[in-house]
Amino acid sequence: SADILFITATPIPRTLEQILYGNMDRITLKDKPACRLPVKTSIVKVGMIDDLCKRLKNMISREHKIYWICPYIEGSEDNDVASVEERFEFLKNMFGNNIVGVS
């Protein structure tokens, strides 16, 4: 049998269902890795994205890693929040295919 490790910061309903019905075990990581580097988290207003992208280009040129978190995978007509799909296309056009990926 294969061993699979799912990592999530929030309890996703499907994951909770699998834990409850015995298909998965839950493991809580209580300590951060010893070699962990500091992380800077920022929230940027939509109107500032172009300025942010200029800063990101500079950071990418210095081989920094950047993670962009989106609350939705697919777009919705009910809200104007960018989805992973929309943001991926935007960032791919901004930085190129070789730089941007989705996890």
GIVENRA-V949668 format. One record per residue. RES is the residue in three letters. NEAR is the number of other C-alpha atoms within 8 Angstrom. D_FIRST is the distance of its C-alpha to the first C-alpha in Angstrom with 1 decimal. Layout:
RES;NEAR;D_FIRST
RES;NEAR;D_FIRST
This chain:
SER;2;0.0
ALA;3;3.8
ASP;4;6.7
ILE;4;9.7
LEU;4;13.2
PHE;4;15.8
ILE;4;19.3
THR;6;22.4
ALA;4;25.9
THR;4;26.5
PRO;7;24.7
ILE;7;23.9
PRO;6;24.3
ARG;6;21.0
THR;8;19.1
LEU;9;21.4
GLU;8;20.7
GLN;10;16.9
ILE;11;17.8
LEU;7;20.4
TYR;7;18.5
GLY;7;15.5
ASN;7;12.8
MET;7;13.1
ASP;6;14.8
ARG;5;17.9
ILE;4;18.9
THR;4;22.5
LEU;5;23.6
LYS;4;27.2
ASP;4;28.4
LYS;6;28.8
PRO;5;27.8
ALA;4;30.6
CYS;4;31.3
ARG;6;31.4
LEU;4;34.4
PRO;4;36.5
VAL;4;35.7
LYS;4;38.6
THR;4;38.0
SER;4;40.7
ILE;4;41.6
VAL;7;44.0
LYS;6;46.2
VAL;5;45.8
GLY;5;49.2
MET;8;48.2
ILE;9;45.3
ASP;7;47.4
ASP;7;48.6
LEU;9;45.0
CYS;9;43.9
LYS;8;46.7
ARG;8;45.4
LEU;9;41.8
LYS;9;43.1
ASN;8;44.8
MET;10;41.7
ILE;10;39.5
SER;7;42.2
ARG;6;41.7
GLU;6;37.9
HIS;7;37.1
LYS;6;33.9
ILE;6;34.5
TYR;4;32.3
TRP;4;33.8
ILE;5;32.4
CYS;9;33.2
PRO;7;33.0
TYR;9;32.2
ILE;8;30.0
GLU;8;32.4
GLY;11;36.2
SER;6;38.1
GLU;5;41.7
ASP;4;41.9
ASN;5;41.9
ASP;6;42.9
VAL;7;40.0
ALA;9;38.4
SER;12;34.8
VAL;14;32.1
GLU;9;33.0
GLU;10;36.7
ARG;10;36.5
PHE;11;34.2
GLU;8;37.0
PHE;8;39.6
LEU;10;38.1
LYS;11;37.2
ASN;8;40.8
MET;7;42.0
PHE;9;40.0
GLY;9;38.6
ASN;8;35.3
ASN;5;34.4
ILE;7;34.6
VAL;10;33.1
GLY;7;29.5
VAL;5;27.5
SER;2;24.4
